[in-house]
Amino acid sequence: MVARTGGTVGKSYLLENPPRAVNASYLLRLRPNRSLVEPEYLYLFLRSRSYWAQLYEAARGAAQPNVNATTLSKISLPLPQRDKRQEIAARLKAQLAEVETARQAADTQLREVSNLANAIILDSVGKSPTEPHSLGDVLYEVKQGIGKTWAEYPVLGATRDGLAPAKEKPGKQAPKYKPAFPGTVFYNPMRILIGSIAFVDEDNTPGITSPDYVVLQGKPGKVNSRWFYYWLRSPLGAQCITSLARGAVRERMLFNRLSEGEIELPEFAVQKKASQALKELKSLRQAVETKLAEIDLLPQKILARAFEARESDHGQ
C-alpha cells in the first residue's frame, strides 16, 4: 500500500499474508503482477531514493503532493531477471535486518544512559541528608523577554529528548522571546506531562525560546540547574509533575502551578557532585545519538547502491 495524501504521502507498506480487510481511503492499494515482479522487490524499491526522486518529479507543480495511478505510471522500476530480483531482495532484507539490529542496540544504549542519569539523581537524594522545599522557594522564573537583540540568537525548543532547534521562527513577538542561556531549564507548559523539558548546558550555544515556555533557573547556592533538570526528568520529577496535574493531558502547567510542588533537596555540594557526573554522562549520550543518526542513514545508502546501480545497468 502507498499513502496518497497527508503527512505520510508516498510512504509504502508491505502486507504479508494479510487477512480479509479494507484499507483507508488515503491509501492506494497495489497488487503487483507476480509474473513480472515480486512484492518484496517492489516494496524495497518503494523505500529507495530512486523512487522518491521520481515521485517528486512526477508530482512537480501540484499544489499539494498526491500519489495516484497517473503519478505512479511515470515512475520507472528497474526489472532485472527473476533470479536476480530474488537475489537482490534477499540480500537487501538481510542487510536491512542487520541495520535494524544495530539500531535496536543503540536504542538500548540510550535507555541505559537515561537509566544511569536517573540512578545518579536517586543516589544523590537517597544516600544524603535532604530538606523539603517547595519548588517556588528554590527556583526563579525568567519572565523578561530578550528585547531588540533577539536576532543574534538561535531559537531553541524543548522535546521529549531534551534541547532541540525550534521548528517555528519568531514572529511579531520576537522581542518577547525569553533568553535561554547556559544554566537555564525550560519546558513547554502544554507538554511537560510527556517530558518536553530542555536544559541549556555550558557547551550549548546561548539562545532564545518561545514566550509561551516556562523558563527557570536554580537559585544560587540552593539548586544546581543541571541537577534540577535531570531531577525533573527523573521518576521523582515525573511523580511531582503528575501530583500537580489535574487530569488533563493538555493542561498548561505554568510556573505558579509548578512552584507548588515539593522537592527533597540534598546539600548543594552533593548536587554539584552529582551534576558533574551527569555532565560527563552527557558526552556519552551524544556519542550514542551520533551513532544512532549514522545508523538511520544506512538503509537509504544500502537501497541506493542496489537500485541506482540497477537503473544505470538498465539504461545502458
N, C-alpha and C positions, 0 to 999 in steps of 0.2 A: 504494500500500500504506500501511496505517496500523499503527503499533506498538500492540499491545493491552495489554501489561503491561511491567513493568520500568522502568528509568531513562529510556527513550525513549517511554513511553506517550503516545499521542496524536500523535506526530510522523508526518509523512507523507512519502512518497517517490514520485516520478513515474518510471515505467519507460517510456521512449520506445523503440518498436520492440524490445521485449525478445525475447531468444531463448527457445526452449522450455526451461522451467525450473520448479522447485518452490520455494516460499517457506518460510521458517522458521515454526514453529508459533506464535511470538509476533507474527507479522504477520497483519493482516487484509487480504485482497486485495479491492479494489473494482474493479468493471468498470462504468464509467458507461454509461448509455443515451445513445448519441451523438445520438439524435434530440432529446434534452432538454438535454443538457449536454456540453460538450467536456472531455476530460481536463485540458487546460491550465487552463481556467477553474476546474474543481473543485479542482485542486491548489493554485492560488493562494488560493482560499477557505480551504482547509485549513491554510494558513500564516497566516491572518489572526487578529486579536484577536477578531473576532466569533465565529469557530469555537471558539476556546479558551474564551471566556466561556460559550458554550452547552455545551461539553463538560464544564466544571467543574460547571455547574448540573445537567446530566443525570446526572453521577456523584456528586452530593452524597449523603452518608450512607453511601457504600460504605466498607468497612474498608480497601480498597486500590483505588486508581484502576484502572479497567479499561474498555477500549473493546470493545464488541460490537455486534451488529446492533440490539439494543434501545437502547443508548446513542445510536447514530448516527441511529436513527429519530426521536429527539427534537430533532434539530438542523435548523434551518430554513436552507435555502440560497436566497439571493435569485437569481431567474432572470429577467432581462430578455430581450428578444427576441434571437434568434440573432446577428444582425449586431451588436447592441450588446454581447453577450457577447464576441464575437470582437474587437471594438474595445477593450474593457476589458482582455482578456488580452494583446493585442498591446502596448497602452500600458504595462501593468504590467511585462511582460517587458523592455521597453526601459528603463524607469526602474530596475528592479532590476539590469539589466546595467550601467547607469551607476554605481549604488551599488557593485557588485562591483568595477568598475574603480577607483573611488576607494579602496576598502578595500585592494586589492592595492597601490596606490601608497603608502598609509600603511604597510602591512606592509614594503614595500621601504625606506621611510624608517627604520623601526625597525631593520631589519637593517643599514642604513648607519650608524646611530648606534652599534650594537653593534660593528660593524667598526672604527669610529673609536676607540672605547674600547680595543679590542684593539691598535690601532695605537699609541695613546699608551703603553700598557704595554710593548709590544715596543720602541718607540723609547727608553723610559727605561732598558730593560735592554741594548739592543743598541748604544746610542751613548754609554754612560757606563761607567766602570770599575765592576766588580762584585766582590763577595766571596761565596763559597759559605757557606751556613749550613744547619743543619738547622732545620726549622720549629719544633721544640721549643725551640731556643735563642733565638728572636726573638719568640715568641708566648707568652701565658699563657692558661690556660683559666679561665673563670669557672665555679666549681662551686657556690658558696653560693647558696641559694635566697633569694627576696626577703623571705620572712617574713610577718608579720601584715599588712603594708601592701599585699598583693597586689591587693586590690580597687580600689586607687587607679589601677591601670594597665590599659591595653588589652592584650589578648593578641595577640601577633604570631606570624606563621608565615613559613616560607621556601618559595618556589615556584621554578619554573624561570624566572619573570620577576622574581624578587627578593622584596622585602619585601611582605607582604600580611597582612590581618587573619586570625587563626587561625580555622579552621572550628569547632573544639570549645572549649567553655568549660572552665575549670579545675574539677576535681572535688575529691576529698578531699585531693589532693596540691598544692592551690593554693599554700600557703606555700613549697613546694619549687620553684615556677616560678622560672626564673632571670631576673635583670634584663637587659633588652636596651635599654640606654641609648645615646645618641649615641656613635659611635666603636666600636660593637660589631658584630662579624661572627658570624653563627651559621648552622648548617646542620643539616638532617635527616640523621643518620648512615646512615639506610636509603636515602636518595635523593640523596646527594651525587654519585653517578655520573651522574645525569641533570640535575644543576645546581640542586638545591633549596638554594640558598645566599642569604642575605639580609644586608643591611647597614643599620644604623640611622644615618642621617646627621644632621647638625646641625639640619636643619629638620624632622626627623621627631619625632613625639611619643614620649617615652620609654615603654617598655612592658615586658612580661614574656613569656617564651616557655617552651615545654614543658621540663620537667626531662630529657626524653629527647633534647633537642637538644644539640649541642656549641656552646658559646658561647665566643668568643675575642676577645682584643684584642691589638694590637701592643705590644710592649714600648717604652716611651718612648725616643725617640732612635734606635731601631733599625728599627721598621716603622711606617709610616703606615697606619692601619687602612683608610682608604678605598682607598689604593693597593693594599693587600693583597687587599681584596675583589675589585677588578677583576682583579688578577693571578690570583686563584683561579678566576675565571670565564673567564679568557682561555685560549687554547690551551696556554700554559705551565702554568697551574694544572691544566687538564684532563689534560695529559700526566703531571704529578706524581701526581694522584689515581689515574690508571689504573695507574701503575707500582706503587702501593701496594696496589691491589686484588688479590685472589687468585682472581678469575674469577667470583665470584658477584655477579650484578647487584644482589641484595637484601642483600648483606653489610653489616653495621654497621661503619662506619668511625669509631671513637671517636678521641679526641684522641691516645691513646697510639700509635695507628697513624699518624695524620696527622703527628705530631711527628717521625716517622722520615723524612719527605720532605725533599728538598733544594731550596733556593731560591737563585738568584743575585740578591743584593741590591745595587742601586745605592746610592750615598750617600744619607743621609736627606734632604739638601737637594734632590736630584734627585727623590726620591719625593714630597716636598712640592709641588714644581713641577708634576709630573705629576698629583698629586692635585687641585690647583686646577683644572687643565684638565678633569679628569674631573668635578669638581663643576659646572662650567659646562655640561658636556655633559648632565648630569642634567636640567637645566631644559628642554633641547631634547627630550629623550626624553619628559618629562612632557607637553610640548605636543603631541607626535605621538600619545601614548597618549590624551590628551583628545580629539583629533581623531578617532582610531580609535573611541573609545567613542561619539562622536556619530554617526559613520557607521553603526555597528552598530545604532543605534536607527531609522535611516531606513526599512529595509524594513517594519517594523510600522506606521510612520506612513503610508507610501505605501499599504499594503494596507488600513489602517483608513479612509483617505479614500475608497477605492474601495468597499469592502463595507459600511461603516456608512452611507454615503450611499445605497447601493442598498437596504439594509434599510429606511431611512427612506422612500424612494420607494415601496417595496413595501407599506409599512404604511398609506400614505395612500389 
